[in-house]
Amino acid sequence: MKQKFQSERLGTEPIPKLLRSLSIPAIIGMVVMALYNVIDTIFISYGVGISAVAGVTISFPLMMIMMAISAAMGIGGASVISRRLGEKNEKEANQVFGNVLTIIILLSVVGVIGAFTFLEPVLILFGATPDILPYAIDYMFPILLATLFFTFSFATNSIIRSEGNARFAMMAMIIPSVLNIILDAVFIFGLNMGVKGAAYATVISQAIASAMVIQYFISGNSTLSLKIADFKLKLKLVKEIILVGLPAFVQQAAGSVMMIAINVMLIRYGGEFYVGVFGIIQRIIMMSFMPMAGVMQGMQPIVGYNYGANNFARLRQTVLLSLKIVTVISFGVFLIVMMFPAFLMSIFTSDAAVIEAGADSMRVMFAAVFLIGIQIISSGLYQALGKAKLALILSLSRQFIFLIPLVLILPHFFGTTGVWLAFPIADFFSFVLAFYLLYRHRKTFLKGETDESKSKSIDYKEPTHSSM
């Protein structure tokens, strides 16, 4: 009964209370998770140096590809599971879960093979110079060997949230993140293992997260269940998982391509020093975006469940409240960065040149960050509804359609400043696109009047044929 209540409350509990109960754990978990990346960078910066930070930054796009795969499987599976639970179709929800796990296992094999074959050539392609290549290899080799832990823990976290159990999802992020921070200090400073120590700390923490999640599912605390029969791949379900999760993959993969483009242009026009500076700023960006992403993740199971249950009034209320919250958060981020950029940089390094360069760069990069909230919410909204095409467009918009071309063009005219200028310009254009799409479909989200309610049963089963 308790497990069933976890999902059924998505359709009955007051929206403000429900969104708060789902978003706050997601925000806490994601902030703590981002915090270990921040502390990781701080430890590497102070314990090894800015060149090591540059090496980790160069390798980060490869890690982002791993996270992209996890996000695609997790968010795609979670969206389908939420809607199946809303329809009271628990049998197929379990089949979706089993198929997600099978895909994760198969993809993990590719990661292990990659550690021994294409790691070094890929890092060189990403822009690694002879000076920073050893740091990048030391960091990524152990992580690729542990691909299964990363993909499993990240993907299943989204699935746990899809059934309304945000508290455990939060703990499954917080506990390994705290452990990672402790192990970072032990390995980097206590055992003098450098960048390799940071990688080992991350691998061990993700292995612990995976063990926690397995225990959660086999103990009967979940609405879902692990059954061997459900691991058999079903083409229809795999197609739906991939199509709905594709926008999340593209968004993360575009982030990886974006990082590569930025690193290459910074090395060309500024040198390895600016790659290290950007590596620090990237961590600050992650921390500032996490609260908004947490609201979006708290919103998604509510939207998916009530869409499946045909309750458009609750869907509408959830979307509007989420938009209000992320707007306030994004303005707060803007004000903090504009007022205290040097202080934020000084947390990571005592190097005056790095602090000065980073502070100037941050003010430019965050100039339009107050517009980003609507883009995050709208992308998550269409993912939760199973609207794969629209979610894909929004996921591509900021990083791939706008940011990457700007990063490749502007430095030819403005040097490294052109890289920083690309961010606010891309933020503005992605805001315009997200606003347009929400306005275009305002009847669904503001009035609850839509023809989709009549044809939705077809739409959510075949998201590629969406009328939206």
MOSUL-V97509 format. One record per pair of residues at least 4 apart in sequence whose ideal C-beta (glycine too) atoms are under 8 Angstrom apart, sorted by the first residue. I is the first residue (numbers start at 0). J is the second residue. D is the distance in Angstrom with one decimal. If there is no record, write none. Layout:
i = <I/I>
j = <J/J>
d = <D/D>
This chain:
i = <0/1/2/2/2/2/2/2/3/3/4/5/5/5/5/6/6/6/6/6/7/8/8/8/9/9/9/9/9/9/9/9/9/10/10/10/10/10/10/12/12/12/13/14/14/14/14/14/14/15/15/16/17/17/18/18/18/18/18/18/18/18/18/19/19/20/20/20/21/21/21/21/21/21/21/21/21/22/22/22/22/22/22/22/22/23/23/23/23/24/24/24/24/24/24/25/25/25/25/25/25/25/25/25/25/26/26/26/26/26/26/27/27/27/27/28/28/28/28/28/28/28/28/28/29/29/29/29/29/29/29/30/30/30/30/30/31/31/31/31/31/32/32/32/32/32/33/33/33/33/33/34/34/34/34/35/35/35/35/35/35/35/35/36/36/36/37/37/37/37/37/37/37/38/38/38/39/39/39/39/39/39/39/40/40/40/40/40/40/40/41/41/41/42/42/42/42/42/42/43/43/43/43/43/43/43/43/44/44/44/44/44/44/44/45/45/46/46/46/47/47/47/47/47/47/48/49/49/49/49/49/49/50/50/50/50/50/50/51/51/51/51/51/52/52/52/52/53/53/53/53/53/53/53/53/54/54/54/54/54/54/54/54/54/54/55/55/55/55/55/55/55/56/56/56/56/56/56/56/57/57/57/57/57/57/57/57/57/58/58/58/58/58/58/58/58/58/59/59/59/59/60/60/60/60/60/60/60/60/61/61/61/61/61/61/61/61/62/62/62/63/63/63/63/63/63/64/64/64/64/65/65/65/65/65/65/65/66/66/66/66/67/67/67/67/67/67/67/67/67/68/68/68/68/69/69/69/69/69/69/69/70/70/70/70/70/70/70/70/70/71/71/71/71/71/71/71/72/72/72/72/72/72/72/72/72/73/73/73/73/73/73/73/73/73/73/74/74/74/74/74/74/74/75/75/75/75/75/75/75/75/75/75/76/76/76/76/76/76/76/76/76/76/76/77/77/77/77/77/77/77/77/78/78/78/78/78/78/78/78/78/78/79/79/79/79/79/79/79/79/80/80/80/80/80/80/80/80/81/81/81/81/81/81/81/81/81/82/82/82/82/82/82/82/83/83/83/83/83/83/84/84/84/84/84/84/84/84/85/85/85/85/85/85/86/86/88/89/89/90/91/91/92/92/92/93/93/93/93/93/94/94/94/94/95/95/95/95/96/96/96/96/96/97/97/97/97/97/97/97/98/98/98/98/98/98/98/98/99/99/99/99/99/100/100/100/100/101/101/101/101/102/102/102/102/103/103/103/103/103/104/104/105/106/106/106/107/107/107/107/107/108/109/109/110/110/110/110/110/110/111/111/111/111/112/113/113/113/113/114/114/114/114/114/117/118/118/118/118/118/119/119/119/120/121/122/122/122/122/122/123/123/125/125/125/126/126/126/126/126/127/127/127/128/128/128/130/131/131/131/132/133/134/134/134/135/136/137/137/137/137/138/138/138/138/138/139/139/140/140/141/141/141/141/141/141/142/142/142/142/142/144/145/145/145/145/146/147/147/148/148/148/148/148/148/149/149/150/151/151/151/152/152/152/152/152/152/152/153/154/155/155/155/155/156/156/156/156/156/157/157/158/158/159/159/159/159/159/159/159/160/160/160/160/160/160/160/161/161/161/162/162/162/162/163/163/164/164/164/165/165/166/167/167/167/168/169/170/170/171/171/171/171/171/172/172/173/174/174/174/174/175/175/175/175/175/175/176/176/177/178/178/178/178/179/179/179/179/179/180/181/182/182/182/182/182/182/183/183/183/183/184/184/185/185/185/185/186/186/186/186/186/186/186/187/187/187/187/187/187/190/191/192/192/193/194/195/196/197/198/199/200/201/202/203/204/205/206/207/208/209/210/211/212/213/214/215/215/216/216/216/216/216/217/219/225/226/232/232/233/234/235/236/237/238/239/239/239/239/239/240/241/242/242/242/243/243/243/243/243/244/244/245/245/245/246/246/246/246/246/246/246/246/246/246/247/247/247/247/248/249/249/249/249/249/250/250/250/250/250/251/252/253/253/253/253/253/253/254/254/255/256/256/256/256/257/257/257/257/257/257/258/258/259/260/260/260/260/261/261/261/261/262/262/262/263/264/264/264/264/264/264/264/265/265/265/265/265/265/265/266/266/266/266/267/268/268/268/268/268/268/269/269/269/270/271/272/272/272/272/273/273/273/274/275/275/276/276/276/276/276/277/277/277/278/279/279/279/279/279/279/280/280/280/280/280/280/281/282/282/283/283/283/283/284/284/285/287/287/287/287/287/288/288/288/289/290/290/291/291/291/291/291/291/291/291/292/292/293/294/294/294/294/294/294/295/295/295/295/295/295/295/296/297/297/298/298/298/298/298/298/298/298/299/299/299/299/299/300/300/301/301/301/301/302/302/302/302/302/302/302/303/303/303/303/304/305/305/305/305/305/305/306/306/306/306/306/306/306/306/307/309/309/310/311/311/311/311/311/312/312/313/314/314/314/314/315/315/315/315/315/315/316/317/318/318/318/318/319/319/319/320/321/321/322/322/322/322/323/324/325/325/325/325/325/326/326/326/326/327/328/328/329/329/329/329/329/329/330/330/331/332/332/332/332/333/333/333/333/334/335/335/336/336/336/336/336/336/337/337/339/340/340/340/340/340/340/341/341/341/341/342/343/343/344/344/344/344/344/344/345/345/347/348/348/349/350/351/352/353/354/355/356/357/358/359/360/360/360/361/362/363/363/363/363/363/364/364/364/365/365/366/366/367/367/367/367/367/367/367/368/368/370/370/370/370/370/371/371/371/371/371/372/373/373/373/373/373/374/374/374/374/374/374/374/374/374/375/376/377/377/377/377/377/378/378/378/378/378/379/380/380/381/381/381/381/381/381/381/382/382/384/385/385/385/385/386/386/386/386/387/387/387/387/388/388/388/388/388/389/389/389/389/390/391/392/392/392/393/393/393/393/395/395/396/396/396/396/396/396/397/397/397/397/397/397/398/398/398/399/400/400/400/401/401/401/401/401/402/402/402/402/403/404/405/405/405/405/405/405/406/406/406/406/408/408/409/409/409/409/409/410/410/410/410/411/412/413/413/415/416/417/420/421/422/423/424/425/426/427/428/429/430/431/432/433/434/435/436/437/437/440/440/440/441/441/442/442/442/442/443/443/443/443/450/450/451/451/451/451/454/454/455/456/457/457/458/458/458/458>
j = <4/5/6/162/219/220/221/222/7/222/8/162/163/164/222/84/162/163/222/304/11/12/17/163/17/81/84/85/163/300/301/304/305/85/304/305/308/310/313/16/17/20/17/18/301/313/316/317/320/19/320/20/21/301/22/294/297/298/301/317/320/321/324/23/297/24/165/297/25/160/163/165/296/297/298/300/301/26/165/293/294/296/297/298/324/27/165/293/297/28/165/166/168/169/297/29/160/165/168/169/292/293/294/296/297/30/289/290/293/294/297/31/169/173/293/32/156/168/169/170/171/172/173/293/33/172/289/290/292/293/296/34/286/289/290/293/35/172/173/176/177/36/172/173/176/289/37/282/285/286/289/38/176/180/286/39/176/177/179/180/183/201/204/40/282/285/41/282/283/285/286/346/347/42/180/183/43/55/179/183/197/200/201/44/52/55/278/279/282/347/45/346/347/46/183/184/187/188/197/47/51/52/55/187/193/194/197/48/49/51/52/279/347/348/348/349/187/188/193/51/52/134/187/193/194/52/53/272/275/348/350/353/54/130/131/134/271/275/55/131/134/193/194/56/275/278/279/57/131/134/271/272/274/275/278/58/127/131/132/133/134/135/137/138/194/59/134/135/138/194/197/278/258/262/274/275/277/278/281/122/125/126/127/131/132/135/262/274/62/122/125/127/134/135/136/138/139/63/258/278/281/64/125/254/255/256/258/259/262/65/118/121/122/125/139/143/255/66/139/142/67/251/252/254/255/258/68/251/252/255/69/110/142/143/146/149/150/70/149/153/251/71/247/248/249/250/251/252/254/255/72/106/150/248/73/103/149/150/152/153/154/74/153/154/157/244/247/248/250/251/75/241/244/245/247/248/251/76/99/102/103/106/150/154/240/244/77/99/153/154/155/156/157/158/244/247/78/157/243/244/247/299/382/79/99/239/240/241/242/243/244/245/247/80/95/96/98/99/154/157/158/161/240/244/81/157/158/160/161/299/300/303/82/161/243/244/299/303/382/383/384/385/83/92/95/236/239/240/243/385/84/92/95/96/158/161/162/223/85/161/162/299/300/303/304/307/383/86/303/304/306/307/385/459/88/89/91/92/95/307/88/89/92/161/162/222/304/307/303/304/305/306/307/308/307/308/92/93/222/94/95/236/96/222/223/97/223/224/226/229/98/229/233/236/99/236/239/240/100/158/223/225/229/101/225/226/228/229/230/231/102/229/230/232/233/236/237/240/103/154/155/158/240/104/151/225/230/105/230/231/232/106/232/237/240/107/147/150/151/154/108/147/109/110/146/150/111/146/147/150/151/112/113/146/114/143/144/146/147/150/115/143/144/146/116/117/118/121/143/118/139/140/143/144/121/122/136/139/140/143/123/132/136/124/125/127/132/135/136/139/127/132/259/262/263/259/262/263/266/274/131/132/135/132/266/271/271/135/271/274/136/137/138/193/194/139/140/193/194/195/198/142/194/195/197/198/143/198/144/198/145/195/198/199/201/202/146/149/198/201/202/202/149/202/205/206/150/151/209/152/202/205/206/208/209/153/205/154/155/209/212/156/171/175/205/208/209/212/157/158/159/171/212/216/160/168/171/172/212/161/296/162/223/164/167/168/171/212/215/221/164/165/168/296/297/299/300/299/300/303/221/222/223/300/300/304/168/220/221/169/297/170/171/215/220/172/173/174/211/175/208/211/212/215/176/208/177/178/207/208/211/179/204/205/207/208/211/180/204/181/182/203/204/207/183/200/201/203/204/184/185/186/196/199/200/203/204/187/196/197/200/188/189/189/190/196/200/190/192/195/196/197/199/200/191/192/193/196/197/200/196/196/196/199/197/198/199/200/201/202/203/204/205/206/207/208/209/210/211/212/213/214/215/216/217/218/220/221/220/221/223/224/225/225/224/229/230/236/237/237/238/239/240/241/242/243/385/460/461/462/244/245/387/462/463/382/385/387/390/462/248/382/249/387/391/250/378/381/382/387/390/391/393/394/395/251/382/390/394/252/253/391/394/395/399/254/378/394/395/398/255/256/257/394/395/398/399/403/258/398/259/260/398/399/403/261/398/399/402/403/406/262/281/263/264/403/406/407/265/277/406/418/266/274/277/267/268/406/407/410/415/417/418/269/270/273/274/277/415/418/270/271/273/274/410/273/410/414/415/417/418/273/414/415/274/275/276/352/353/356/277/356/415/278/279/353/280/353/356/357/360/281/360/418/282/283/344/347/348/353/357/284/344/357/360/361/364/285/286/347/287/336/343/361/288/364/289/332/335/336/365/368/292/371/375/293/294/328/295/325/328/329/371/372/375/376/296/375/297/298/321/324/325/328/376/299/321/325/375/376/378/379/379/301/321/302/317/318/321/376/379/380/383/303/379/380/382/383/304/383/305/313/314/317/306/314/317/318/380/383/384/307/383/384/385/308/309/310/311/313/314/317/310/311/314/383/384/385/455/459/459/452/455/314/315/443/447/449/452/316/447/317/318/443/444/447/319/443/444/445/446/447/320/321/322/376/380/444/323/444/445/324/325/376/326/372/373/376/327/328/329/372/373/375/376/330/369/372/373/331/332/372/333/368/369/370/371/372/334/369/335/336/365/368/369/337/365/368/369/338/339/343/340/343/361/362/365/368/362/365/343/344/357/358/359/361/362/345/354/355/358/346/358/361/348/353/354/357/358/361/349/354/353/353/354/354/354/355/356/357/358/359/360/361/362/363/364/415/419/365/366/416/419/420/422/423/419/422/423/422/423/422/423/371/422/423/424/426/427/430/423/426/374/426/427/429/430/375/397/426/429/430/376/377/430/433/434/437/378/393/396/397/426/429/430/432/433/379/380/381/393/433/436/437/382/390/393/394/433/383/384/444/386/387/389/390/393/436/467/386/390/459/458/459/462/465/390/462/465/467/391/462/463/465/392/462/463/465/467/393/436/465/467/394/395/396/432/436/429/432/433/436/399/400/400/401/428/429/432/433/401/402/425/426/428/429/402/403/425/403/404/428/429/405/424/425/428/429/406/421/422/425/407/408/409/417/420/421/424/425/410/417/418/421/412/417/413/417/418/420/421/414/415/417/418/417/417/417/420/419/420/421/424/425/426/427/428/429/430/431/432/433/434/435/436/437/438/439/440/441/444/444/449/467/445/446/446/447/448/449/447/448/449/451/454/466/455/458/466/467/458/466/459/460/461/464/462/464/465/466>
d = <6.3/7.0/7.9/8.0/7.3/6.8/6.2/4.6/5.9/6.4/5.8/5.5/4.4/5.2/5.8/4.5/4.9/5.2/5.2/6.9/6.4/4.5/6.9/6.0/6.9/7.7/7.9/7.4/5.3/5.8/5.5/3.8/6.9/6.9/5.7/5.9/5.1/6.2/7.1/5.9/4.3/7.8/6.4/5.8/7.1/6.1/4.7/5.4/6.2/6.2/6.5/6.2/6.3/6.0/5.5/7.6/5.6/6.5/6.5/6.3/5.9/6.8/8.0/5.8/7.9/7.5/6.5/8.0/6.5/7.0/7.0/4.4/7.7/3.6/7.7/6.5/6.8/5.9/7.7/5.5/4.8/7.3/2.9/7.2/7.6/6.2/7.9/7.6/7.5/6.0/4.1/5.2/6.5/3.4/7.9/6.0/6.6/5.8/6.9/6.7/7.9/4.0/7.7/4.3/5.0/6.0/6.8/5.1/3.1/7.0/7.7/6.2/5.5/6.8/7.6/6.1/7.8/6.3/3.9/7.6/7.5/3.5/5.7/7.6/6.2/6.8/4.3/7.8/6.0/5.0/7.6/6.1/6.9/4.9/6.8/7.4/7.0/6.2/4.8/4.6/7.0/7.4/4.8/7.8/4.9/7.7/6.4/7.6/4.7/5.0/4.9/6.1/6.6/7.5/7.2/6.0/4.3/7.7/4.4/5.2/7.5/8.0/7.6/6.6/5.8/6.2/6.5/4.8/7.8/7.5/6.0/7.9/7.7/6.1/5.1/6.4/6.3/7.9/7.4/5.8/5.4/7.8/7.5/6.0/6.1/7.3/6.6/6.3/5.1/6.0/6.3/6.8/5.3/5.2/5.0/6.7/4.8/7.2/6.8/5.2/5.0/5.6/6.2/7.0/8.0/6.2/5.9/7.1/6.4/7.5/5.2/7.3/5.4/5.0/7.5/7.8/4.6/5.7/7.1/3.6/7.9/7.5/7.5/5.1/6.1/7.5/6.5/7.0/4.0/6.9/6.6/6.3/6.5/6.2/5.7/6.8/6.5/6.9/6.5/7.8/4.8/6.9/5.2/6.2/4.6/4.6/6.7/6.4/4.8/7.5/5.0/7.9/4.3/4.2/6.2/6.6/7.2/4.0/7.2/7.2/2.6/4.4/7.8/6.7/6.5/6.4/6.6/7.0/5.2/6.4/7.5/6.5/7.6/6.6/5.5/6.9/6.5/3.4/6.9/6.3/5.6/5.8/4.7/6.0/7.9/4.8/5.8/6.8/6.6/6.1/7.5/7.8/8.0/4.0/7.9/5.2/4.5/6.1/5.8/7.6/7.4/6.8/5.7/7.9/3.9/7.4/4.3/5.1/7.8/7.1/7.9/6.3/7.3/7.2/5.7/7.7/7.4/6.5/7.0/6.4/6.2/5.7/7.5/5.4/4.0/6.6/6.8/7.4/6.2/5.1/6.6/6.7/7.6/7.9/6.2/5.3/6.6/6.0/7.3/6.2/5.5/6.3/7.4/4.8/7.9/7.6/3.1/4.6/7.6/6.7/6.5/5.6/5.9/6.6/5.7/7.7/6.4/4.6/8.0/3.5/4.7/5.5/6.9/7.7/7.5/7.1/4.1/6.4/7.5/5.2/5.6/7.0/3.6/6.4/5.1/3.5/7.7/5.8/5.1/5.7/5.8/8.0/7.0/4.3/6.8/6.0/5.9/7.4/6.0/3.5/6.8/6.5/3.3/6.1/7.4/7.8/6.2/5.2/7.4/5.3/4.3/7.7/5.8/6.7/7.8/7.6/4.3/6.3/7.4/4.3/2.3/7.3/6.9/5.9/5.6/6.7/7.7/4.0/6.9/7.1/5.5/7.6/5.2/7.0/6.1/4.2/5.0/6.5/3.5/7.0/7.2/7.6/6.7/7.3/4.7/7.6/7.2/5.5/5.8/5.6/7.9/5.8/6.2/7.8/4.9/7.3/5.5/5.9/6.2/7.3/6.2/4.8/5.3/6.5/6.2/4.7/6.9/7.2/6.4/4.5/7.7/7.2/5.0/3.1/5.2/6.8/6.9/6.5/5.2/7.3/6.4/3.8/6.5/5.3/4.5/7.3/5.0/4.0/6.6/7.1/7.5/6.8/5.4/7.6/6.4/6.8/6.3/7.2/6.8/4.2/6.8/6.9/2.6/4.4/4.9/7.5/6.3/6.4/7.1/6.7/6.4/7.6/6.7/7.6/6.3/6.5/5.6/5.7/6.5/5.2/6.4/4.9/6.4/6.0/6.5/5.4/7.9/6.5/6.8/6.3/4.9/7.8/6.6/6.6/7.4/6.6/7.6/2.8/4.5/7.4/6.5/7.2/7.4/5.7/6.2/5.0/5.7/6.5/6.4/6.3/8.0/6.8/6.3/6.5/7.6/7.9/6.3/6.6/4.9/7.6/5.7/6.2/7.7/7.0/7.5/6.3/7.3/4.8/5.5/5.8/7.4/7.0/7.6/7.0/7.4/6.2/6.7/4.5/3.8/5.8/7.8/6.5/6.2/7.6/6.9/5.1/7.7/2.8/7.6/7.7/7.6/6.8/5.9/6.2/5.9/5.4/6.3/7.9/5.6/5.7/7.9/5.5/3.7/5.2/5.2/6.4/6.5/6.1/6.3/6.5/6.5/7.3/6.2/6.3/6.3/4.4/6.1/4.7/6.6/7.1/5.3/6.8/5.1/6.6/7.9/6.6/4.4/4.6/5.5/7.7/5.7/4.3/5.1/6.7/6.9/6.2/6.6/6.1/6.1/7.6/6.3/6.2/6.4/8.0/4.9/6.1/5.8/7.0/4.6/4.3/6.7/6.9/4.9/7.2/6.6/4.8/5.9/7.3/6.8/7.4/6.5/7.1/4.3/5.8/8.0/5.3/7.7/7.2/5.5/6.3/6.3/7.6/6.4/4.3/6.3/6.8/6.0/5.8/7.6/6.1/6.8/4.0/4.9/7.2/4.8/6.1/5.4/5.8/6.0/5.0/7.0/6.4/7.0/7.4/5.4/3.9/5.0/6.1/7.5/6.8/6.2/8.0/4.8/7.8/6.7/5.1/5.8/6.5/7.5/6.5/7.5/7.4/7.3/5.3/5.9/4.4/7.1/7.4/7.1/7.2/7.1/5.5/4.8/6.0/7.8/7.4/5.7/7.5/5.1/6.9/6.5/4.5/6.5/7.3/5.8/7.8/6.3/7.7/7.1/6.2/6.6/6.7/6.1/6.0/7.2/6.9/6.0/5.8/7.5/7.4/5.6/5.2/5.8/7.5/6.0/7.4/6.2/6.4/6.9/7.3/6.7/6.1/3.9/6.2/5.0/4.0/7.7/6.8/6.8/6.7/6.1/7.2/4.7/6.0/6.2/5.2/5.8/7.8/3.8/7.0/6.5/5.7/8.0/7.3/3.6/6.0/6.7/5.6/7.2/5.8/4.7/5.6/6.7/4.5/6.4/7.9/7.7/5.2/4.6/7.9/2.9/6.9/5.7/5.4/7.6/6.3/6.6/4.6/6.0/8.0/6.2/7.9/3.0/7.0/7.8/6.8/6.5/6.4/6.6/6.4/6.3/6.4/6.4/6.4/6.6/6.6/6.4/6.6/6.6/6.5/6.4/6.4/6.4/6.7/6.2/5.7/5.5/6.1/7.9/5.2/6.7/7.3/5.1/6.0/7.9/7.6/7.8/7.8/5.6/6.5/6.1/6.7/6.2/6.2/6.0/6.1/7.7/7.2/7.7/6.6/5.8/6.0/4.5/5.4/5.6/6.5/5.3/5.4/7.6/5.7/6.0/8.0/6.0/6.1/5.9/6.1/6.8/7.4/5.8/6.5/3.7/4.2/7.1/3.9/7.8/6.5/6.4/7.9/6.8/5.7/5.8/5.9/5.0/5.7/7.2/6.7/7.0/3.6/7.3/6.9/6.8/6.6/6.1/7.2/6.2/4.0/3.8/7.2/6.5/5.5/6.6/6.3/7.6/6.8/6.1/6.2/4.8/7.5/5.7/5.4/6.9/6.1/7.6/6.2/6.3/5.3/4.8/5.8/6.0/6.2/5.6/5.8/6.3/5.4/7.4/6.3/6.0/5.9/6.8/4.8/7.9/7.8/5.6/5.1/7.6/4.2/5.1/6.0/6.2/6.1/6.4/6.4/7.7/6.1/7.4/7.9/5.1/4.9/5.2/7.8/7.7/3.6/7.1/4.2/7.8/6.6/6.6/7.7/7.7/7.6/6.2/7.1/5.5/6.4/7.0/6.9/6.5/5.8/5.1/5.0/6.6/6.0/7.7/7.8/7.2/6.9/6.4/4.6/6.8/7.2/5.9/6.3/8.0/5.8/6.2/5.8/6.7/6.5/6.6/7.3/6.3/7.7/5.6/7.0/6.2/7.7/6.5/4.4/8.0/7.3/7.8/7.2/5.7/7.3/7.4/6.1/6.8/5.0/6.6/4.5/5.4/6.5/7.0/5.5/5.0/7.8/6.3/6.3/6.3/6.2/5.5/5.2/5.4/7.4/7.3/6.6/6.9/7.4/5.3/5.6/7.7/3.8/7.2/7.5/7.9/5.8/5.6/7.2/4.4/6.9/6.3/7.2/7.2/6.0/5.5/7.9/6.8/4.1/5.9/7.5/6.2/7.1/7.8/4.8/6.0/5.6/5.7/7.0/6.2/4.1/6.5/6.4/4.4/7.2/7.8/6.2/8.0/4.2/7.5/4.4/4.8/7.3/7.9/7.9/5.8/7.2/5.5/7.9/7.3/7.2/6.9/6.1/7.2/6.6/6.0/7.0/3.7/7.2/6.5/6.5/5.6/6.3/6.5/7.8/7.2/7.6/6.5/7.7/5.4/6.3/7.6/5.5/6.2/6.2/6.4/7.2/6.0/4.9/6.6/7.4/7.6/6.5/6.4/5.2/6.3/7.1/6.3/5.5/6.8/6.5/6.0/3.2/7.3/6.2/5.6/6.6/7.7/5.0/7.3/6.5/6.5/6.5/6.5/5.9/4.7/7.1/5.5/4.2/6.5/4.8/6.4/6.3/7.1/5.5/7.5/6.2/6.2/5.0/4.4/6.2/6.0/7.9/5.8/7.0/5.7/7.1/4.2/7.1/6.3/7.1/5.9/6.5/7.2/3.9/7.7/4.4/5.6/6.2/5.7/7.5/4.2/7.2/7.9/7.0/6.8/6.8/4.4/4.0/5.5/7.3/7.2/5.4/8.0/4.8/6.5/8.0/6.6/6.2/6.2/5.9/6.2/6.6/6.2/6.1/6.9/7.2/6.0/7.8/4.8/5.8/6.9/7.0/4.0/6.0/7.3/6.9/5.0/4.2/7.0/7.5/7.6/7.7/4.0/7.8/7.7/3.8/7.7/4.0/5.2/7.6/7.8/6.4/7.4/5.1/6.2/7.8/3.8/6.2/7.8/5.6/7.7/7.3/6.3/5.9/6.0/4.9/6.1/7.2/6.3/6.6/7.1/6.0/7.9/4.8/6.0/7.8/4.4/6.4/6.0/6.7/5.6/4.3/6.3/5.5/6.6/5.9/4.1/5.4/7.5/6.3/6.5/7.9/4.1/8.0/4.4/3.8/6.4/8.0/7.7/7.7/4.5/7.7/7.1/4.7/4.1/7.5/5.7/6.4/5.1/5.1/6.0/4.4/5.9/7.2/6.6/7.9/6.9/6.2/7.6/6.4/6.2/7.4/5.6/6.0/6.2/6.3/7.5/7.6/7.8/7.0/6.0/6.9/4.4/5.3/5.0/6.3/7.4/4.5/5.1/7.4/5.9/5.9/5.4/6.9/8.0/3.8/4.9/6.5/7.5/5.7/7.6/8.0/8.0/6.3/7.1/3.8/4.7/5.9/6.1/5.6/6.9/3.9/6.4/6.0/5.5/8.0/7.5/3.6/5.7/5.9/7.2/7.7/5.7/4.6/7.8/7.6/5.5/3.1/7.0/5.4/5.5/5.9/6.7/3.8/5.6/7.1/6.1/3.6/6.3/7.1/6.1/6.7/6.3/5.9/6.3/6.5/6.7/6.1/6.3/6.7/6.6/6.2/6.1/6.3/6.5/6.4/6.1/6.2/6.6/6.7/6.6/6.3/7.9/6.1/4.6/7.2/5.0/7.8/4.6/5.4/7.1/7.7/4.4/6.6/6.5/7.1/5.0/6.2/6.4/7.3/5.9/6.9/6.0/6.9/6.3/7.1/6.9/7.0/5.4/6.8>
